[in-house]
Amino acid sequence: MAIVPDTKDWTWVLDRRCEECGFDASTLPAGEVARLIDENVAVWRPLLTGPDGAMVARRPASDRWSALEYACHVRDVLRLYDERLALMLAEHDPAFPNWDQDAAAVDERYAEQDPATVAGDIEEAGARLAAHFAGVQGDAWARTGTRSDGAHFTIDTFGRYLVHDPIHHVHDVEQGYARLGVDRPPA
């Protein structure tokens, strides 16, 4: 069974706590974005190199991504947001090109990628993005950009919205491992 595309508007996470993963972006100071990216990035390698490597690519249900597929998504989100942050810093209110996360999963064959390579890619992309967020100062936090669906962000809201995604996906992977009867690998 194919994954059903996620069509939810997740921008609500800017206003209230996520009941699924518990993260509350609404209370996050913008200056903490870089630190949270770094903390999240450190979790992915253990999630991808657990005691049973074969489980990394196994879906917990036919309509849910595997840990490997979530990790590929997180890697691509980190890369995409780095590009979008650069646009916001360089241009006045840029319009972001559309990105279809579900098509990317199929086109890039997420389920067939090497977990160790993906873990390294997450570390590299996360370090770069965290450094770029750490460099945002003063009035730059108010610079804007618009997603292809019309969602409008400042760098502040953009960063807080971003941080929820990989944190939420760690929760998704942990839930998936639990459904498969696998203990979460130690961080």
Secondary structure, 3 states (H helix, E strand, C coil): CCCCCCCCCHHHHHCCCCCCCCCCHHHCCHHHHHHHHHHHHHHHHHHHCCCCHHHHHCCCCCCCCCHHHHHHHHHHHHHHHHHHHHHHHHCCCCECCCCCHHHHHHHCCHHHCCHHHHHHHHHHHHHHHHHHHHCCCHHHHHCEEECCCCCEEEHHHHHHHHHHHHHHHHHHHHHHHHHHCCCCCCC
